[in-house]
């Protein structure tokens, strides 16, 4: 007979810091299947459905960060109350005070958990002490949900959005689990109107959702994870042990890995949201097809780049205070954008390089009197794409390495110890990695119309065909992430 091992079940369902729950984990797959059944039963009971999804989202965050899920509650309640108070406040200075309080709460939490040790390491020489990092846990996704909640209070402060009257609706918006820990950063003005609408998942939405989940899982769990573990990590961990050729392909591999990792997770979030009846904006749009750094930031992590533009760059004056100030604003915005990615000088250098490149591109465009809508064509576009791609790859060296010495070593190896004669040996030794890299880049550079055609093809499949795709998806997840599915049901004779 079948018996339930309650101790094993409790072990699986409680927080494990060594195995935080993410979309491509086997446990999430099984929990989502059960979640979907209850969700369908609550289709016509809006309030009960919102409560259920919010509770599941908080549990999802608990499985990702443990007890620190209470931070999500602090941000949610404080920003909801502050926004509600703003609508009843006439005096401008009082409204500004309320938004400053929101900034202090959100950025204060972000700075404490993410940047305390970074600033502590910078300041410890002042008292001639030895630096010992403080034991501060970094909650998963804190950068995302603080920015998302901040966009709400800032929009209310600016008068672009009316505050919500229901705390449940706002808690649902901030904690909605598909985008909670890794984005995209969804704006309230795009998401809130969908919350109380009648739940309806059309055949088109279901098919698109399956397409996004399968493609995102393939990017994340197959391409990104495989080339990372079997090639990229080895190169970046010890760049001095490898030739310049191997380091260069390690950089190319990382460029593909980080794209497939970030965009794959975003695609899965978009797909899950579609299955639940909600639409998210596209977050990555074939960024390596860009013909300039400006175009790259119109395609890469779109929800973050637009957030930095609307709430940081424009708030500093944007392009309204002269050309020099515009260039400074661009550089400062990207420096802070780099710091947002992580508490390290490497990220700041990465952001500074992109900020300087954006400023140079804007200067050259102004010098040549080219409009924002200008796009190069033909052979000129080809070389523009190649140059932009290699500049982005050069910046990834600083983003990926944990030390400047590692970045310097990698660059030195590429320019002084290239050894092209090792090419055949490299391809032969890592043929699986390079086959996946070639497939990933080919799929990335295919025309957008091909991807749209694939999406339409999935939508037009009969239910049996879509079910087959789901089965394939389950098989891939179990094969790739079977190590985190620990049995808690066993058979006893």
DOKOLZA-607175 format. One line per 5 residues: their letters; for each residue x, y, z of C-alpha. Coordinates in Angstrom, 1 decimal. Each point is the difference from the previous one (the first is absolute). Layout:
a = X:Y:Z ~ ...;
//
This chain:
xxxxx = 0.0:0.0:0.0 ~ 1.0:3.6:-0.5 ~ 1.1:1.9:3.1 ~ 1.0:3.6:0.5 ~ 3.3:0.8:1.6;
xxxxx = -1.1:3.2:1.9 ~ 3.6:0.8:1.1 ~ 1.2:-0.1:-3.5 ~ -2.9:2.0:-1.2 ~ 0.7:2.7:2.6;
xxxxx = 3.7:0.0:-1.0 ~ -1.0:0.6:-3.6 ~ -2.5:2.7:0.7 ~ 2.1:2.0:2.4 ~ 2.7:2.5:-1.0;
xxxxx = 3.4:-1.5:-1.0 ~ 2.7:2.6:-0.5 ~ 2.0:-2.4:-2.2 ~ -3.0:-0.5:-2.3 ~ -2.1:3.2:-0.4;
xxxxx = -3.0:-0.6:-2.1 ~ 0.1:1.3:-3.6 ~ -2.2:-0.6:-3.1 ~ 2.2:-2.8:-1.4 ~ 0.0:-2.0:3.2;
xxxxx = -1.9:-3.2:0.2 ~ -1.7:1.0:3.2 ~ -1.5:3.1:-1.6 ~ -1.3:-2.1:-2.8 ~ -2.0:-2.2:2.3;
xxxxx = -1.2:2.9:2.2 ~ -1.1:1.9:-3.1 ~ -2.1:-2.9:-1.2 ~ -1.9:-0.1:3.3 ~ -0.2:3.8:0.1;
xxxxx = -1.5:0.0:-3.5 ~ -2.8:-2.4:1.0 ~ -1.0:2.3:2.9 ~ 0.4:3.1:-2.1 ~ -2.4:-1.4:-2.6;
xxxxx = -2.6:-0.8:2.7 ~ 0.1:3.6:1.1 ~ -0.4:1.4:-3.5 ~ -3.2:1.9:0.8 ~ 0.8:0.9:3.6;
xxxxx = 2.3:3.0:-0.5 ~ 0.8:0.9:3.6 ~ 0.6:-3.6:1.1 ~ 2.2:-0.5:-3.1 ~ 2.1:3.1:0.8;
xxxxx = 0.4:-1.2:3.6 ~ 1.1:-3.4:-1.1 ~ 2.5:1.3:-2.6 ~ 1.4:2.5:2.5 ~ 0.4:-2.7:2.7;
xxxxx = 1.7:-2.3:-2.6 ~ 2.3:2.9:-1.0 ~ 1.1:0.6:3.5 ~ 0.6:-3.8:0.4 ~ 2.0:0.1:-3.2;
xxxxx = 2.1:2.8:1.4 ~ 0.4:-1.8:3.3 ~ 1.4:-3.0:-1.9 ~ 2.4:2.4:-1.7 ~ 1.2:2.1:2.9;
xxxxx = -1.3:-1.6:3.2 ~ -1.2:2.2:2.9 ~ 0.9:3.2:-2.0 ~ -3.4:-0.2:-1.8 ~ -1.1:2.5:2.7;
xxxxx = 2.0:2.7:-1.9 ~ -2.4:-0.4:-2.8 ~ -2.9:0.7:2.4 ~ 1.8:3.1:1.4 ~ 0.5:1.5:-3.4;
xxxxx = -3.6:-0.8:-1.1 ~ -1.8:1.4:3.0 ~ 2.2:3.1:0.4 ~ -0.2:1.0:-3.7 ~ -3.8:-0.7:-0.1;
xxxxx = -0.6:2.3:3.0 ~ 2.4:2.7:-1.3 ~ -1.7:0.1:-3.4 ~ -3.4:0.1:1.6 ~ 1.1:3.0:2.1;
xxxxx = 1.4:1.8:-3.0 ~ -3.4:0.3:-1.6 ~ -1.4:1.7:3.1 ~ 3.0:2.4:0.3 ~ -0.2:3.3:-1.8;
xxxxx = 3.2:1.7:1.2 ~ 2.8:-0.7:-2.5 ~ 2.7:-0.3:2.8 ~ -2.1:-2.6:1.8 ~ -0.4:-2.1:-3.1;
xxxxx = 3.7:0.3:-0.6 ~ 0.7:-1.1:3.6 ~ -2.2:-3.1:-0.5 ~ 1.8:-1.0:-3.1 ~ 3.3:0.5:1.7;
xxxxx = -1.1:-2.3:2.8 ~ -0.9:-2.6:-2.7 ~ 3.5:0.5:-1.5 ~ 1.6:-0.4:3.4 ~ -1.8:-3.2:0.8;
xxxxx = 0.5:-1.7:-3.3 ~ 3.6:1.2:-0.7 ~ 0.8:-0.4:3.7 ~ -0.8:-3.7:0.0 ~ 1.8:-0.4:-3.3;
xxxxx = 3.1:1.8:1.2 ~ 0.2:-1.9:3.3 ~ -0.4:-3.5:-1.4 ~ 1.9:0.5:-3.3 ~ 2.6:2.8:0.6;
xxxxx = 0.9:0.1:3.7 ~ 3.1:-2.2:-0.4 ~ 1.0:1.8:-3.2 ~ 0.1:3.4:1.7 ~ 1.4:-1.5:3.2;
xxxxx = 2.9:-1.4:-2.0 ~ 0.6:3.5:-1.5 ~ 0.1:1.7:3.4 ~ 1.8:-2.5:2.2 ~ 3.5:1.4:-0.8;
xxxxx = -1.0:3.2:1.7 ~ 0.3:-1.7:3.4 ~ 2.9:-2.3:-1.0 ~ -2.0:-3.1:0.7 ~ -0.1:-3.3:-1.8;
xxxxx = -3.1:-0.5:-2.2 ~ -2.3:-2.8:0.9 ~ -3.3:-0.1:-1.9 ~ -3.1:0.2:2.1 ~ -2.3:-3.0:-0.1;
xxxxx = -2.8:1.6:-1.9 ~ -2.3:-2.2:-2.1 ~ -1.0:1.3:-3.4 ~ -3.7:-0.7:-0.6 ~ -0.7:-1.2:-3.5;
xxxxx = -1.7:2.5:-2.3 ~ 0.2:3.0:2.5 ~ 1.3:2.2:-2.9 ~ -3.1:-0.8:-2.0 ~ -2.9:0.3:2.4;
xxxxx = 1.4:3.2:1.6 ~ 0.4:1.6:-3.5 ~ -3.5:-1.2:-1.0 ~ -1.6:1.4:3.2 ~ 2.0:3.3:-0.4;
xxxxx = -1.4:0.5:-3.5 ~ -3.5:-0.1:1.5 ~ 0.6:2.7:2.6 ~ 1.9:2.1:-2.4 ~ -2.8:-0.2:-2.6;
xxxxx = -2.5:0.9:2.6 ~ 2.1:2.9:1.2 ~ 0.3:1.3:-3.6 ~ -3.7:-0.3:-0.5 ~ 0.4:-2.6:-2.8;
xxxxx = -1.9:-2.6:2.0 ~ -2.9:-0.2:2.5 ~ 0.8:-1.9:3.2 ~ -1.7:-3.4:0.6 ~ -2.7:-0.2:2.6;
xxxxx = 0.5:-3.6:0.8 ~ 3.1:-1.3:1.8 ~ -0.7:-3.5:-1.4 ~ 0.2:1.4:-3.6 ~ 3.3:1.7:0.8;
xxxxx = 1.5:-3.1:1.8 ~ -1.1:-2.1:-3.0 ~ 1.8:2.4:-2.4 ~ 3.3:0.2:2.0 ~ 0.2:-3.7:0.8;
xxxxx = -1.3:-1.6:-3.2 ~ 2.4:-3.0:-0.1 ~ 0.8:-0.3:-3.7 ~ 2.0:3.3:0.1 ~ 0.8:0.2:3.7;
xxxxx = 3.6:-1.1:0.2 ~ 1.5:0.7:-3.4 ~ -2.3:2.4:-1.8 ~ -1.1:1.4:-2.3 ~ -0.6:3.2:2.0;
xxxxx = -3.7:0.4:-0.8 ~ -1.5:3.5:0.3 ~ -3.2:0.5:2.1 ~ -1.7:1.9:-2.9 ~ 0.5:-3.1:-2.2;
xxxxx = -0.9:-2.7:2.5 ~ -2.6:1.5:2.4 ~ -2.8:0.3:-2.7 ~ 0.2:-3.8:-0.6 ~ -0.4:-1.0:3.7;
xxxxx = -3.8:0.3:0.3 ~ -0.9:-0.9:-3.6 ~ -1.9:-3.3:-0.5 ~ 2.5:-2.8:-0.2 ~ 0.2:-1.3:-3.6;
xxxxx = 2.8:-1.9:-1.5 ~ -0.6:-0.3:-3.8 ~ 1.5:-2.7:-2.2 ~ 2.4:2.6:-1.3 ~ 1.2:1.0:3.5;
xxxxx = 0.4:-3.7:0.9 ~ 1.9:-0.8:-3.1 ~ 2.3:3.1:0.4 ~ 0.5:-0.9:3.6 ~ 1.1:-3.5:-0.8;
xxxxx = 2.3:1.4:-2.7 ~ 1.7:2.5:2.3 ~ 0.4:-2.6:2.8 ~ 1.5:-2.6:-2.3 ~ 2.4:2.4:-1.7;
xxxxx = 0.9:1.6:3.3 ~ 0.7:-3.3:1.6 ~ 2.1:-1.1:-3.0 ~ 2.1:3.2:0.3 ~ 0.4:-0.2:3.8;
xxxxx = 0.3:-3.6:0.8 ~ 1.6:-1.4:-3.1 ~ 2.1:2.6:-1.7 ~ 0.9:2.3:2.8 ~ 0.6:-2.5:2.8;
xxxxx = 1.9:-2.5:-2.3 ~ 2.5:2.4:-1.6 ~ 0.5:1.7:3.4 ~ 0.9:-3.1:2.0 ~ 1.9:-1.7:-2.8;
xxxxx = 2.0:2.9:-1.5 ~ -0.6:3.6:1.1 ~ 0.6:-0.5:3.7 ~ 3.3:-1.8:-0.6 ~ 1.3:2.8:-2.2;
xxxxx = -1.0:2.9:2.4 ~ 1.1:-1.8:3.1 ~ 3.6:-0.3:-1.3 ~ 0.5:2.2:-3.1 ~ 3.7:-0.1:0.3;
xxxxx = 0.1:-3.8:-0.6 ~ -1.6:0.3:-3.4 ~ 1.1:1.5:-3.3 ~ -1.5:3.2:-1.4 ~ -2.1:-2.0:-2.5;
xxxxx = -1.6:-2.0:2.9 ~ -0.5:3.2:2.0 ~ -1.7:1.7:-3.0 ~ -2.4:-2.9:-0.5 ~ -0.6:0.0:3.7;
xxxxx = -1.1:3.6:-0.3 ~ -2.2:-0.9:-3.0 ~ -1.4:-2.8:2.1 ~ -0.8:2.2:2.9 ~ -1.7:2.5:-2.3;
xxxxx = -2.3:-2.7:-1.1 ~ -0.3:-1.5:3.5 ~ -1.1:3.2:1.7 ~ -2.5:0.8:-2.7 ~ -1.5:-3.5:0.1;
xxxxx = -0.1:0.2:3.8 ~ -1.6:3.4:0.3 ~ -2.3:-0.2:-3.0 ~ -0.9:-3.6:0.7 ~ -1.2:0.8:3.5;
xxxxx = -1.9:3.0:-1.4 ~ -1.6:-2.2:-2.7 ~ -1.1:-2.5:2.6 ~ -1.5:2.8:2.1 ~ -1.9:1.4:-3.0;
xxxxx = -1.2:-3.5:-0.9 ~ -1.2:-0.8:3.5 ~ -1.8:3.3:0.2 ~ -1.8:-0.7:-3.3 ~ -1.2:-3.4:1.3;
xxxxx = -1.5:1.9:3.0 ~ -1.7:2.6:-2.2 ~ 2.5:2.9:0.3 ~ 2.2:1.6:-2.6 ~ 3.6:1.3:0.7;
xxxxx = 2.0:2.1:-2.4 ~ 2.9:-1.6:-1.9 ~ 3.2:0.5:2.0 ~ 2.7:-1.1:-2.5 ~ -0.2:0.6:-3.8;
xxxxx = 3.0:-1.6:-1.7 ~ 2.5:2.4:1.6 ~ 3.0:-1.3:-2.0 ~ -1.6:1.2:-3.2 ~ 0.5:3.6:1.2;
xxxxx = 1.9:2.4:-2.3 ~ 1.0:2.4:2.8 ~ 0.3:0.0:3.8 ~ -3.2:2.2:0.1 ~ -1.8:-2.7:-2.0;
xxxxx = 1.4:-2.7:2.3 ~ -1.7:1.7:3.0 ~ -3.2:0.2:-1.9 ~ 0.1:-3.8:-0.3 ~ 1.8:-1.2:3.2;
xxxxx = -1.9:-0.4:3.3 ~ -2.6:2.5:-1.3 ~ -1.9:0.3:3.3 ~ 3.2:1.0:1.8 ~ 1.3:2.3:-2.6;
xxxxx = -3.3:1.9:-0.3 ~ -0.2:0.1:3.8 ~ 3.4:1.7:0.2 ~ -1.0:2.3:-2.8 ~ -3.3:1.1:1.5;
xxxxx = 0.8:0.2:3.7 ~ 3.7:0.8:0.0 ~ 1.2:1.5:-3.3 ~ -3.0:2.2:-0.5 ~ -0.1:1.0:3.7;
xxxxx = 3.6:1.2:-0.2 ~ -1.0:2.3:-2.9 ~ 0.3:-2.4:-3.0 ~ 0.9:1.9:-3.1 ~ -1.8:3.2:1.1;
xxxxx = 3.0:1.8:1.5 ~ 2.5:0.2:-2.8 ~ 2.2:-2.5:-1.8 ~ 2.8:-0.3:2.6 ~ -2.5:-0.6:2.8;
xxxxx = -1.7:-2.6:-2.2 ~ 3.2:-2.0:-0.4 ~ 0.7:0.2:3.7 ~ -3.6:-1.2:0.8 ~ 0.5:-2.9:-2.3;
xxxxx = 3.3:-1.1:1.6 ~ -1.3:0.5:3.5 ~ -3.2:-2.0:-0.8 ~ 2.0:-2.9:-1.4 ~ 2.5:0.1:2.9;
xxxxx = -2.9:-0.4:2.4 ~ -1.5:-2.6:-2.3 ~ 3.2:-2.0:0.3 ~ 0.0:0.3:3.8 ~ -3.6:-1.2:0.0;
xxxxx = 1.2:-3.3:-1.5 ~ 2.4:-0.7:2.9 ~ 2.1:1.5:2.7 ~ 3.3:0.0:-1.8 ~ 2.3:2.4:-1.8;
xxxxx = -0.1:-2.4:-3.0 ~ -3.7:0.8:-0.5 ~ 0.7:3.7:0.4 ~ 2.7:-0.2:-2.7 ~ -2.4:-1.9:-2.2;
xxxxx = -2.7:2.6:0.5 ~ 2.5:2.8:-0.6 ~ 1.2:-1.4:-3.3 ~ -3.6:-0.3:-1.2 ~ -0.8:3.5:1.2;
xxxxx = 3.1:1.5:-1.8 ~ -0.9:-1.9:-3.2 ~ -3.6:1.3:0.2 ~ 1.3:3.6:0.4 ~ 2.5:-0.5:-2.9;
xxxxx = -2.7:-1.4:-2.2 ~ -2.4:2.9:0.8 ~ 2.8:2.5:-0.7 ~ 0.8:-1.6:-3.4 ~ -3.6:-0.2:-0.9;
xxxxx = -0.4:3.7:0.8 ~ 3.3:0.9:-1.9 ~ -1.2:-1.9:-3.1 ~ -3.6:1.5:0.3 ~ -1.6:-3.5:0.1;
xxxxx = -3.5:-0.4:1.4 ~ -0.8:-2.5:2.8 ~ -1.8:-2.1:-2.6 ~ 3.1:-0.4:-2.2 ~ 1.0:-3.6:-0.7;
xxxxx = 3.0:-1.1:-2.0 ~ -0.6:-2.4:-2.9 ~ 2.0:-2.5:-2.1 ~ 3.7:-0.5:0.6 ~ 0.0:3.0:2.3;
xxxxx = -2.5:-1.6:2.3 ~ 1.9:-3.3:-0.1 ~ 3.2:1.7:1.3 ~ -2.0:2.1:2.5 ~ -1.5:-3.2:1.5;
xxxxx = 3.4:-1.8:0.1 ~ 1.6:3.0:1.8 ~ -2.9:0.4:2.4 ~ 0.0:-3.7:0.8 ~ 3.7:0.0:0.8;
xxxxx = -0.2:3.1:2.1 ~ -2.7:-1.6:2.0 ~ 2.1:-3.2:0.3 ~ 3.0:2.1:1.2 ~ -2.2:1.5:2.7;
xxxxx = -1.2:-3.5:1.1 ~ 3.6:-0.8:0.9 ~ -0.2:2.5:2.9 ~ -3.6:-1.1:0.8 ~ 0.8:-3.7:0.4;
xxxxx = 3.4:0.2:1.7 ~ 0.1:0.5:3.7 ~ 3.3:1.8:0.0 ~ 1.8:2.6:-2.2 ~ 3.0:-2.3:-0.1;
xxxxx = -2.2:-2.7:-1.6 ~ -1.2:2.5:-2.6 ~ 3.5:1.3:-0.7 ~ 1.3:-3.6:-0.4 ~ -2.7:-0.9:-2.4;
xxxxx = 0.5:3.0:-2.2 ~ 3.8:-0.5:0.1 ~ -0.4:-3.6:-1.1 ~ -2.3:0.9:-2.9 ~ 2.4:2.7:-1.3;
xxxxx = 3.4:-1.5:0.7 ~ -0.5:-3.8:0.1 ~ -2.6:-0.8:-2.5 ~ 1.3:-3.3:-1.6 ~ -2.5:-0.5:-2.9;
xxxxx = 1.6:-3.3:-0.8 ~ -2.0:-1.5:3.0 ~ -3.3:0.7:-1.8 ~ -0.5:-3.6:-1.3 ~ 1.0:-1.5:3.3;
xxxxx = -2.3:2.3:1.9 ~ -3.0:-0.8:-2.2 ~ 0.7:-3.7:0.2 ~ 0.3:0.0:3.8 ~ -3.1:2.1:0.7;
xxxxx = -2.1:-1.0:-3.0 ~ -3.2:-0.3:2.0 ~ 0.5:3.4:1.5 ~ 0.7:1.6:-3.3 ~ -2.9:-1.7:-1.7;
xxxxx = -2.4:1.5:2.6 ~ 1.8:3.4:-0.3 ~ -0.5:-0.1:-3.8 ~ -3.6:-1.1:0.4 ~ -0.6:2.8:2.5;
xxxxx = 1.5:2.7:-2.1 ~ -1.7:-1.2:-3.2 ~ -3.4:0.0:1.8 ~ 0.7:3.5:1.3 ~ 0.9:1.5:-3.3;
xxxxx = -2.9:-1.6:-1.9 ~ -2.5:2.6:-1.4 ~ -2.7:1.0:2.5 ~ -2.6:-1.3:-2.5 ~ 1.3:-3.5:0.6;
xxxxx = -0.6:0.2:3.7 ~ -3.4:1.4:-0.6 ~ -0.8:-2.8:-2.4 ~ 1.0:-2.6:2.7 ~ -2.2:1.7:2.5;
xxxxx = -2.9:0.0:-2.3 ~ 0.7:-3.7:-0.8 ~ -0.3:-0.9:3.7 ~ -3.2:2.0:0.3 ~ -1.5:-1.8:-2.9;
xxxxx = 0.9:-3.5:1.3 ~ -3.0:-2.0:1.3 ~ -0.2:-0.6:3.7 ~ 1.7:-3.4:-0.4 ~ 3.0:1.7:-1.6;
xxxxx = 0.2:2.6:2.7 ~ -0.3:-2.7:2.6 ~ 2.9:-1.8:-1.6 ~ 2.1:3.1:0.3 ~ -0.9:0.1:3.7;
xxxxx = 1.1:-3.6:0.4 ~ 3.3:0.8:-1.8 ~ 0.4:3.0:2.3 ~ -0.6:-2.3:3.1 ~ 2.5:-2.5:-1.3;
xxxxx = 2.7:2.7:-0.6 ~ -0.5:1.4:3.5 ~ 0.2:-3.4:1.7 ~ 3.1:-1.0:-2.0 ~ 1.8:3.3:0.6;
xxxxx = -1.0:0.7:3.6 ~ -0.9:-3.5:1.4 ~ 2.5:0.5:2.8 ~ -2.4:2.3:1.9 ~ -3.0:-2.3:-0.2;
xxxxx = 0.4:-2.1:3.2 ~ -2.6:-2.7:0.4 ~ -2.4:0.4:2.9 ~ -2.4:-2.7:-1.1 ~ 1.2:-3.6:0.0;
xxx = -1.6:-3.4:-0.7 ~ -0.2:-2.6:2.7 ~ -0.9:-3.6:-0.6;
//
